[in-house]
Amino acid sequence: MRNPIHPPVPGSDAAELVQRRALAGHERLETLRLGMPEGEGIVGLRRLVRESWQRSANLHANPDVAEAPLALDRDELEEYRRQHPLAAIMPVIKKLLVQPSHDSGLLVAVGDDVGRLLWVDGDPVMQRRAEGMMFVAGADWSEASVGTSAPGTALALDRSIQISGAEHFKRSVHPWSCTAVPFHDPDSGAVLGVVDITGTETAVAPHTLSLVEATVAAAQAQLRIERLTMAAAVREKPRRRSAATTSGQALYRNSLQLLGRDQALLSIEGRTVSLSARHSEILAILSSQPEGLSADDLCAQLYPGDGSSVTLRAEMVRLRKVLQELSPDAVPESRPYRLPVELLPDSGQVLNCLQRGAHRIALEIYKGAVLPRSEAPGVVQLRERVGHLLREALLTDGSVDSLLKYAELPEAKYDVDLRLAVLRLLPPRSPKRAAVVADLERIETDLTA
């Protein structure tokens, strides 16, 4: 059985056959883009490539546009790279991958968790060639933008991926092959980005994947060491804490955990605190509104009915005290109310994954509804948006296992349409059908009662 991660060995008869079939498949891409069932007739592709093509078509990626879109201009890119946790591990990447790649016909790219390339280095000749398809720092190489590629598909599936030649969705990328490995936060396990090698056929050799995986493992360990070193420096020299935390800011992604919990967990620069229900609501709203909100607008999103600006000011005073102890840099500003630091809420991670077609990762992140007991209008709106988009993505493109996992969530307890979708996907003699039918009978009984 062919390994779903690796394409056939470059130069072999099997590899040439796969390329011919992939090129033939491109002649039928229009059936996928139009959502026609004939798209299933594309044969000869590895399953993960065929499924990626389908996601790419659903996301309206265009295989005939030669260049990837530029997502970050020069100034935005420099600032974003400086603050990103992956900046701390670039010396490891350069030593183990970039330096050996010079004059080797290979490029090394490091991207963020949504597929934007932050660093691209390696063979100078190949760099100039890659500019023709905008494989450059600042470009968006997610599946939603360019379709199937190793960086975008590795992020969509959260696994190591190799894509060879015509397996790429975008036709301008057919002369290239690539290997990519997701980079996970060594503490939380969250996806921070992706490390990719792109070039000739050697970019998808089996030893290339082993090399990239080993490099990512070394870089993750280095990031963990950097964090421990920074934390030790803070403990030993409390009076110099401000300078130490400033230098360590780029080692973390400041986060807010809202899913499936009534009281949010806020993590700033590696320190975590549990918030009150009201403070959880305030930060949930402000983290989704980076431009800030006026006092009246925040009241409207925070309090059902008529909110009091006096009550809001009192809550903000208490919240500022909590954040002052956690990190002075995180204290909210006023006029308008806004957060001076970027927070990555887990609800936002789910939405980002859904936007790029990675519904499996979205489901893994999704631990339940956003602050399920909150009645704050802004939180209710966010909760409904995240839940609705996740459900629709799974009903549209979810596997049986994904749908069954979603069915275990409290909000899906009485979801008849979801279970009917599972029955449509299951083979007639599948042993899983009995449990789904029993679940539908239970729902009917409960609703009748």
N, C-alpha and C positions, 0 to 999 in steps of 0.2 A: 504493500500500500504506500502511495506517495506521501511523504511528510508534508502536512499542510503549511508549515512555516517556511520550509526551504523549497525553492524552485529546483528543477532537475539540475545536475551538475553542469556548469557552463561548458559548451563545446561537445556535449554528448548528443547522440541521436534523439534522446528523449527531450532535451532542452530545445533542439531545433524544431521538433514536432510541436511542443508547447507554444513556441513563438509563432509558428504558422497558424495554429488554431486560434491564438490570441488575435492575430491580424485579421483572420476571418471573422472572429467575433466582433471586431470593430465595425464590420460592415452591417452588423445587426444591432448596433448600439441604439439606433433610433427606436427600436421596439421597446428597449428599456426606458428610454427617456419619455416615451409616450404612455408608459405604464401598460403596454400590451402584454398579454400572457405569452406571446411568441418569444418574448425576451428570455423565457426559461429554456428556450431551445438552443441557447448559446452553449456549445459543448467544448470540451477540451481544456477548460479553465479549471484551475484549482478552486475548490469550493470557496475559500476565503476571498479569492480574487473576484469570483462571480458575485458573491454577496456584497463585496465592496463596490463593484460596478453598479449594482442595484441601488445601494445607498447613495452613491455619487449622483446617479440619475435622479433619485428622489429629491436630492438636495440642489438639483438644477446646476450642477457643475457642467461646464461646456468643454467637450474634448477637443474642439476646434480652435479655441483661443490659445495662442502660443504661450503667452506669458502669465505667470502667477501675479495676483494683485499685490501691490505694495500696501501693507497695513500700518507701518510705522515710518515716519520721515526721519531724517538724520537726527534732529534734536530729540524727538520722542524716543528713538532707539537708544541713544546714548544714556538718557536719564533712566529708561526702563531697565537697560542692562546693568547699570550701576546699582540699582536697588534690588535686582533679582537674586534669589538664593543661588542660582547656578553660576553666578559670577565668581563665587568663592571656590568652585571646583575647576575652573577653566585651566589653571596650571596643570592639573592632572590630565585633563583631556589633551592639552597641547603636548605634554611629554609622551603620552602613550599612543596618541592617534595622529595629531597634526604633524609633528616633526617627522615621523616615519612616512607620512603620506606625500611629502614634497618630492616632486619628480617621479611619482609612482602612478600618475594618472588617476588619483583619487582625491575627493574632497571630503572634509569633515564638517558637518553642520550640527549645531546645538539649537534646539527650538524650545519654546515655552509650552505650557500645557494645552494651549488651544491651537498649536501648529504654526505659530509665527517664528521664523528663523531669527535667532539673535546673533549667532556667530557663524560665519562660513569661511573656512580656511583650507589650505592644502596646495595642491599642484597649481602653480600660477596659470599655466596654459589652460587647464580645465576650468579654472575660475572664470577666465575670459569667455570660454565657450558657454559656461552655465549662465552667464548674464543674459544670453539670448532667450532663455526661458524664465528669467527672473528668479533663478535659484541663488538669491542674495540675501544678506542680512536685512531684516525688515519686511520680507515678503511673507505672505500667508500661504502655507502649504498644507492646510487642513483638507480633509476630504470634501468639506463643503465648498471649498474654493477651487481646488485643482483635481478633485476626484482621487482615485487610487494612487498612492505613492507610499513608500516605506514610512516616512515621518507621519503623514496623516493617518494612515491605516494602523500603524502601531499605536497611536494615541486612541483611535476609535475602538480598538480591540483590547487595549492595555496589555500588549504582549509583543515579543520580538517578532519582526516581520522582515522578509526579503521579497522584493518585487523586481522582476527581471523584464527589461525591454518592453515589448508590446503589452505586457500585463498592466502597464500604466494606463490610466483612463485617458489622460491627455496625450494626444498624438505627438506633440512636440518633444515629449519625454521618452519616446520609444528608443532612441539611441543610448539611453542611460539605464543603469541598474543600481539598486540601492538596498542597504540593510539598515534597519533602525531598531532601537531598543528604548522603551520608556524609562525615564528616570524617576524613581520614587523618593519621597521624603523619608529619610532613615528613621524618623521618630513616628510620624503619623501614618506613613504608607501612602499618602496622597500623591497623585501624579504631579510632579513639578515641571516635567518637560520631556524631551526626547533627544537622543544622540544618534546621528545618522552618518553613514559612509556612502557616498555616491560616486559613480564613475563608470568604468568599463565592466566587462563580465566578472572581473576579479572582485568587484564590490559585492557579489552575491555568492562567492565561494563559501563553503561550510566553515573554513577557518576564520573568515571575516566576521561571521556572526559570533563565534566564540571570542574573538578579540574584542568586539564591541561590548559584549556582555561582561567580560572580565573588566574592561575599562569602567563601565558604569558601576559595577560592584565596588571597585577601588575608589571611584569618585564619591559614591554614597558614604563609604566608610570615612573618607576624608572630611566630608561635610559634617558628619557626626563628631569627629575629633575637633573640628573648628568650633562647633557649638559647645562642647565640653570645656575646651580651653577658655572660651569667652566667659562661660558661666563661672569657672574657677577664678578668673580674674576679677569678676564682679564681687564674689564672696570675699576675696582677700583684700580688696581695696574698695570698700564701700564709698569712700569719699570721691573716688574717681569713677563711680558707676555711670555717670552721664556719658563720659567719653568712651567707656567700654561698650555701653549699649549702642552708642551711635555707630561704632565700628562694627558691631555685630548685627545691626538691623538687617543687612542683606542676607543673613544666614537663615532667616525665617520668612514664611508667608504668614502675615497676621491674619487670623481666621476667627470666624464666628459660627458656632455650631447651633443650628436652630431646628434641625429636622428631628421629629419624634420626641421632643423634650419640651417641657413647660418653662424651664429656666435655661437660658442659653449659656454656653461655655465660651468665654472670650479668651483668646490667646494672643498676646502681644509680646514680640521679641522672646518667645520661648517660655513666657510666664502665663499661667492660666488661672482664671477666676470664674466662679459661678455667679451669674447675675440674678437679681430679683426679676420677677415676672415683668414688671413695668419697665425696668432698664433693658430687659431683653427685647421688648417691643420697640423701644426708642432706637436701639442700635440696629434692629432688623430693618426698620424704616430708613434710617440714615445711611446704612450701608448700601441700600438699593438706590439711593439718591445722592450720588457723589457731588453734585453741584450744590446741594444744600436746600433747606426749606425754611421759609419764613415761620415765625411763631404761629401765625394763624393756620398755615398749611400743615404744620406738624401737629397742632391741636386737632385739626380735622381728621388726620390720619391715625391719631393716637386714641382719641376719646369718641365712643359712640354718642351721637347726639351733639349737644353743645359742650365743647371743652373749655376749660378755664385756663387762660394764659398764666394766671397766678399759680395754679396747680402745676402747670408745665414748668415754670421757672423753678419751683421748689424741687421738682424731680430732677431737673438738670443740675442743680446745685449738688444734690446727693450723688448723681452719676459722676460729676466731675471729681468729687472726692475719691470715689472708687478708682477712677481711671488715673488720677494723680499718683496714687500709690502704686499702680501697676506700671504706668509709663507716662511721665509728664508730656511727652510728645503726642499722646493719644487723646488728650483732653479736648472735647468738642468745642468748636468755635460758635459764636452767635452772630446774628444779623448778616447772613442767615445762619441757622443752625447747620453745621456740617462737620464731618470728621476730617481732621488734618492728616490722618494716615489712611492708607488703603486697607480695607478689611475684605477678606475673601469669605463670604458666607457660604456654607455648604449648599444652601438653596441655589446660590449663584453658580456653583460648580455643576449642579444638576442641569441647570438651564444651558450652561456652556456646552456640556456633553450632548444634550439634545440638539443644540444648534448645529453641531458637527456630525450628527448622526450616530453618536456613540451611546445608544440607549442602554446597552448592557452595563457600561460603566456608570451611567446615570442611576440605574437601578441598584447597583452596589452601594453607591453613595447615599441613596434615598433610604433613610431610616424611619420614615414616617412623615406626617404632615408638619408644616412649619408652625411651631408653637401652637399645638392643637387646641388648647383651651382659650387662647387669646380671642377677644372680641374686638380688638382694635381694627378699625376699617382698613388701614394700610396693611396690616398683617393678614387679615382675611383675604384681601385682594392678592397678596403675594402667595398665600397658601393655595388659593384656588388656581392661580396661574400655573404654579409648579406642578400641582397634582394633575390638572387637566392636560398639560402638555406631555407629561410623562405617560399618562394613560393612553393618549392618542398615539404617541410614538410606538408604544408597545402593541396596540391593536393594529397599527399599520404595518409594522416591520418586525414585531417581536417573535422570537422562537417559542416553542411550547414550554421549554424550561423557564424562560423569562416570564411568560404569562402566568405560569403556575406559581412562580416565586412572588410575583406581584399580587396574586390572589390571596396570599397569606397575610397581606397587610390589613389592618383594621378597616381602612376606607374601602377595601374591595370585598368586604364580607358579604354584601348582597349584590354584587356586580354580576348580573345574569349575562349581559353581552360579552363580558370577558370570558366567561366559561363556555359560552357558545362558540367563541372564536377558538378556544382550545380544542373543542370537539371537531371543528372544521379542519384543524391542522393535524390532529392525531390520525394515524392509520386505523382502519376499521377494527383490527384485532389487537390494538394496543391495550396492554393491561392497565394503563393509566385512565382509560375511558370510564371505568366503573366508578372510580373515586370522584371524577368530575360530575358524572350523572347523579351520584349520591349527594354531592354538594348542591346541585340544582334542585333536587327534591327537598333538601333541608331548607333552602331559601324559600321555596314555594310554601312549605309548611309553616315557617316562621312568619312569612308575610300574611298568610291566610289567618293564622292565629291572632 
